[in-house]
Amino acid sequence: MAARLLLRAGKNLALAGTAVAGGGAAAAIATSDDPQTTLKLFNNVPVRLFRDSVTAATIAFDYEYSLWGLPEGSVERAKVKHEVHLRSARRLQDLCFKNGGIYIKLGQHIGQLEYVIPQEYVVTMRESLLNKCPVSSYDQICEVVKQELGGTPDEVFNEFDPVPLASASLAQVHVACTRDGQKVAVKVQHTHLTDTAAADYATVGLIVNTLHWLFPSFDYRWLLDEELDFLIEAKNSEKCLENFQRLSPHVAGYVYAPRVYWNLSTSKLLTMEFMDGVQINDVKAIRGLGLQPSEVAKLVSQTFAEMIFKHGFVHCDPHAANLLIRPLPSSSRSIFGKRKPQLVLLDHGLYRELEPPMRINYAALWKGLVFADAKAIKENSMKLGAGDDLYALFAGVLTMRPWNRVVDPAIDHLVLEGNDSDCSELQMYASQYFSEISELLRRLPRVILLMLKTNDCLRSINHALLRGSSLETFFIIGKVSSEALLEAKMLENKSLLRSVNIWLEEVLLEARFLVIRMVLWLLHLSRALSWSKRFITP
């Protein structure tokens, strides 16, 4: 009887709650400046929140229940954990597809975190989400253009291609022609994203925060950083180029970002100069332009080393679709038919600033890694939050090399060949030290986590261009990080003696880099001779 009364009371409470919520929703819609959008929010958000809650709870319960009582390190636990990882990855994949928008972006981020999170998640997300993005209908695009620019595409532009050139998780791009005849790319935010963006960020946060609360070692809250205001994205692109012109003039001519048409841009629609170029990982097309993949790889390394170690203002989403390569407009072909490359940076929505102390520590860490300086590696890893127990692991995550290789004095100690043996070794380490890696990610500042993501994207591009990593890449990183440290010391300098010491340090560094250049030249010569022998030998 008591149970029945409680049940009835519970039903009445639920009905009352529903009535109150419904009344509140009706009031909010009636008093809103945009009733249609508010109605969409009240229709969509509860459904998405329910999906998120169920997915997060199911994943958390599956880990807790399935692994309960299984001894750490046992074969049975490893087998069960693999199955749970796979089930959970598929649940997350299903959620991303159903909710779309920011959720697709979340899945794409996870697909790029190779060797940092379980491979089951990486493979599932990479296979399903990297090349599958929502496409808004032309009617939806017209709706956004009219809302943002005050007219339909045909009224605002001379020409507007109704078929998108490309579609991403947050927006899609259409080719158009302005009234004065300029060919432009118009980036239009997806309509469903426009309606539910703030709520989606909150609900996506629920998943990663729930997992972090239940399992502190699962801390992937840093995946939520993405800028949805296209005006901020436009300002980022201009600031990026200004930094190169001011702080890295020797590189500025080789780096470009599309010009923004401010009179045709808003927070949800961005009109930019149309860029001709080929995607950074399309080696065949790069060669077809008379460019060398090795020179392109060096330019990418130089560009991002300058951003990270000198500018402290970093493009944190340099995956292949966001980087184009074209011949440098002012260059002509050499006698061998080759041209100099220019890197075009697209999608400036995810930038982060490295404050000077952190930028200098990060530069000192990378200098230590390149020169196998164990003391510098430990000291600067600890300053960045890794602790004295996980600094070696931090070095391994940055370089994808075990500690004995990190501190090996050989000049090519950080080079990855990109073969199956290297991949298997890295996957083994990632699986073996997964809990320690998760603890490391929990400790590190959010901006450093984004540097790891950037590092991973750049490694993937290097692999595509060179089938592995390159000694030249680490030479560039070592040189730029060393220059940044010297520049910082010069700014702090207040005495003649200190100036002399800095000058001597610079001379010694240049001598060291000269030796490395000679070694690189000899390696290139050795490879060329080896190739010619194979070619000549019948």
C-alpha positions, 0 to 999 in steps of 0.5 A: 500500500505504501509502495503504491502511494509512493508510486502514485506520488512519484507520478504526480510529481513527474506530471507536475514537473512536466507541467512546470517545465512545459509552462516555463518553455512556453513562457520562454518561447513567447517572450523570446526575440527569436521564438523559432530558434527558442522552440528548436532549442526546447525541442532538440536539447532535451533529446540530445541531453538524454542521449548524452546521459544514457551514453555516458552512463552506459560507458561508465557502467560498462567499464566499472562492471566488466572490469570488476574483480579482474586482476591488473595485468591479467590476460583475461582483464586485457581481453575484456578491456579490449572488448569494453573499449570497442563497445564504448567506441561504437556507442560514442560513434553512434552518439556523434552521428545522431547528434552531428555538429560539434559531436562530429568534431569531437569524434574527429579529434579522438580519431587523431589521438593515435597512441594517446587513447586506446586504439579501439577508439582511434580506429573506430572514429578514424574509419567512420568520422574523418571523412563523413561530415553533415551537409546543409541543404541549399535552402538552409544555406540561403536561410543563413546567408539571408539572416546574416547578410540581409539577402539571398546568395543571388542577391548578395553575390554575382554568382554562388555555387549551390553545391558545396566545395567542401563540408566539415563538422561545423560549416561548409564552403561554397565558391562564389563571386563578389559584385566586383568580380572577385572569386571567393570562398564562403564558409557558412555555419550549419543551421542546426549548429547555429540553433544549438551550439551553446547547448551542444557544448554543454552536453558534449562536456557532460560526457567527458566530465562524467567519465572524468568524475567516475574515472579520474584517469580519463581526462579528455575535457580539453577536447572541447576547445573550438571557436564558433565565432567566425569573426574571431577566426578571421582575426586569428588569421590576420594576427597569425600573418602579422606575427610572421611579418613581425617576428619571423620575416625570413619565413613570412613570404612562404606562409599565407592565409586567405584575405578576409572580406569583412563587409561580407563576414559575420559571426556565422558566415565568413567570406574569404579569398578563394585559394588554389592549391593542393592538400598537404598530403597529396604527394602526387599533386605536389610533385605535379606542381614542380614541388618537392615533398621534402621541401614542403615537410621542412616548410611545415616544420619551420612554420609551426616551430616559429609559431610555437617557440617564437610567436606563442600564438599557435594554429592547433588544428593543422590536419591535412584538410586545413593546409594547402600547398601551392608554388610560391607566387614570386618564384620561378622554376629552377634549372631542374624544373623545381619551384619553392613552396608556399604554405596556405593556412586554412580554418583558424578557429582553434588557436591558443596562446602560450604565455612567455614562461610556458613558451620558453619552458616548452622551447627548452624542453624541445631543445633538450629532446633534440640534443638528448639532454636528460637534465634539461628534459627532466627540468622543463618537463617538471616545470610544465607539470609532468612531475618527477615520476612521469617526465620520461613518459612525457618525453616519450609522448612528445617524440613517440620514442622510448626513453633509451632512444630519447637520450641516445646521443646518436644524431638520428635518435628521434627519427621514426622510419614509419614502418610496421615495426615502429607502429607496433612498438608504439602501440605496445607502449601505448597499451602498456602505459595507458593509465600512466599516459592518462595521469600525465594528461590529467596533470598537464596544462590544457594548452600543452595538451593542445600542443600534443594534439598539434604535434600529432597532426604534424607528425601525421603530415610528415609521415604522409610526405616522407613515409616517416619522420625526418632528421631535417624536421628535428634539426629545424625544431632544435634550431628554432627552439634554441633561437627562441631561448637566446632571444628571451635571454637577450630581452632579460639581459642587463649587463655587458658580461651577460651579453658576451655569454649569450654571444658565446652561446650563440656561436657554439650553437651555430657551430653545433648546427653546422656540424649537423648540417654537414652530417645531413649533407653526408647522409643525403650524399650516401643515399644518392650514391646508394640509389645510383648504384641500384640504378646502374647495377644490371 
